């Protein structure tokens, strides 16, 4: 055994026979100690328990050594219970320093103060809780180790995933696993069940009903805690029918219903509301048969469906669906129920503003006799004030901002007042959100502010443990004290959120809600997103950025097929094409005639791209004059930035030759120009500075349009750009932003700027260029991955060849999801190479097997020996190379 000194009762059994003995503790046979060695156990006429006397001298003074300290009961010898009362009366044996018929050990684990299933162990004067595997922590396993909601995980910087949440914190409900979707401004919490979609229903008789039971990954109480704190909840429900009536509307008794929270039956269907025995089509008045309020109630022999959202959250979740009209010949039905989805967390942003030092809110008495935990956020510019207080006859509990850098937690449970103080190195009156967590239990008290070290005070071993309070709980000023000035939100006491907002609506001097969330949370709005203050929290405005999502961190990108292009016009959408052509031709003929558009002395450009094709034009900015800016991938795969300002004959070129950018990996480009100074940053390499020549102008005159993928422009364009313009960019462009303009986002998201965009081809959203590599530049001789890089590029080339060969197949036009899985792409490339090798082997075997059935003539291209590859040899000799390849592709596919 182990831990036998835990203050609990343990059983010891010793059995000895000739040449055999066994010792067993707590009846656990598996841990019994046995011996089979030859031995004989001979007892005398006396048994000593607890200790034995040792003879000291002839005068018969004895000394007890190795005495046991504790309690014994149910002493048996040879299966005979020893009568301890007979020992006490001197009729059977003797004793010394033993209290008969009473155990002096205080059982500190009864009652068990370890909460949520924590295991209690004790010493002589104390007890300890083991919280392993409970989901809780603390001296008494009181505090949940999980966050209260998906909203809390969002503000810890977490992304969409499965998380454990504990909706009532330290309350009786345990944690549950949910899916948190954080891709929108409001966070969605999803709880799943085990009912399959399109579950067939049938086989019932007129006396019986088909009952579909939904078993969730959480209890009804846990789901109710989520729905009660949410701003909005919904659950999809669908009934597909063939000669199977649903609600039997408008006059009959319903054949089907669903059971929700509190085991209540509901006779309305998805898309309708409580108290209305209708389906969605009955509300919208578009049912198959207008005489009925549900499509299925028409009792047609064809398949019909009634479906919609149940959004009255007080009735959710659906626990059962009962179907009755499937007993007739030809009757069939299928039921689908979606997961419970809830949006928002009212508890997290539940707040009140205290505008005077005498303002307060009052609530019912706080019940925290043996365990009390309090947590809240506060924001103030005042240096002191009482957060909350609750009084008893002599007992009390109080939290206070004592000074600009001190938070105090004081209480009295009958042993005298105790005060704990946490001191902050920086002022807490900085009008930023700060979190306070205080706890008191029979073991200890603790106080923590933000992430500062926690102050802990142990409770006395002996003394009072119960906190007995009688007055109302005051939040703010109480009893003439100086109250708190500022905002308090998310005030939770023993897992229960106090509704500060509702109480503040009817209390003078206190206002519901808080302002100034952006002062504390504005830094979460990344990439130039602006924090927008809201009554119940905040949101990030990403409209002036190339990003999307609740924190402006989601890349907005698209995949460009060959020949596809996008043009963003800087001019007003109302300008006609005739005006554009005439304006362009006039400015080309006479450089002094320019459009009255904005002239730029500086610009900022950033984007991400990935491609395996070169050369190509990534981005081009034209003007009504001869000015332009271009970002190109040269035939070698190197990047080039070209500036032509002020009508100079030769553009200024910046060549980045240290790396092949057409390697299929994502890369980021950031270009900033201010006058003659140009700063270029590629991926995560250090920025490089360049300077325009002195003869060059510093003004970008009358910018006209921004092109992505290909340049389709009226008038004269640079020869190199014209040369690189064919066949066009193939790959991914992402988070493109020129000054305040995000052309890709304007094309993919309906905004006011969408009218400026013109697209040739199908633009498929993708974020495949979202994660640039951070590998430093290396020469081939020193790069240990150089060979592997070549292999990777070769695999991609083979894969692309296969895709080219299958280009005759129609493209289904479905949008790509949240980007391309790069591991899947590599695996696909390897599979493509294997398939290609197998096909080549089969062709060779077929040729070998049928070599005698005819003569095989070849027309070898001249100069094939000196060509780099077979494709190059054909290209060098065949002017109709494209048509030849196309024909061979078709034959090979057949």
Secondary structure, 3 states (H helix, E strand, C coil): CCCCCCCCCCCEEEEEECCEEEEEECCCHHHCEEECCCCCCCCCCCCCCCCEEEECCCCCCEEEECCCCCCCCCCEECCEECCHHHHHCCCCCCCCCCCCCCCCCCCCCCCCCCCCCCEEEECCCCEEEECCCCCEECCCCCEECCECCHHHHHCCCCCCEEEEECCCCCCCCCCEEEEEECCCCCCEEEECECCCCCEEECCCCCCCCEEEECCECCCHHHHHHHHHHCCEEEEEEEEEEECCCCCCCCCCCCCEEEECHHHCEECCCCCCCCCCCCCHHHHHCCCCCCCCCCCHHHCCCCCEEEEEEECCHHHCCCCEEEECCCCCCCCEEEEEECCEEEECCHHHHCEEEECCCCCEEEECCCCCCCEEEEEEEEECCCCCEEEEEEECCCCEEEEEEEECCEEEEEEECCCCCEEEEEECCCCCCCCCCEEEEEEEECCEEEEEECCCCCEEEECCCCCCCCCCCCCCEEEECCCCCCECCEEEEEEEECCEECCHHHHHHCCCCEEECCCCHHHHHHHHCCCCCEEEEECCEEEEECCCCCEECCCCCEECEEEECCCCEEEEECCCCCCCHHHHHHHHHHHHHCCCCCCCCCCECEEEEEEEEEECCCCEEEEEEEECCCCEEEEEECCCCCEEEEEECCCCCCCEEEEECCCCCCCCCCEEEEEEEECCEEEEEECCCCCEEEECCCCCCCCECCEEEEEECCCCCCCCCCHHHHHHCCCCCCEEEEEEEECCECHHHHHHCCCHHHHHEEEECCCEECCCCCCCCCCCCCCCCCCCCHHHHHHHHHHHHHHHHHHHHCCCCCCCCCCCCCCCCHHHHHHHHHHHHHHHHHHHHHHHHHHHHCHHHCCCCCCCCCCCCCCCCHHHHHHHHCCCHHHHHHHHHHHHHC
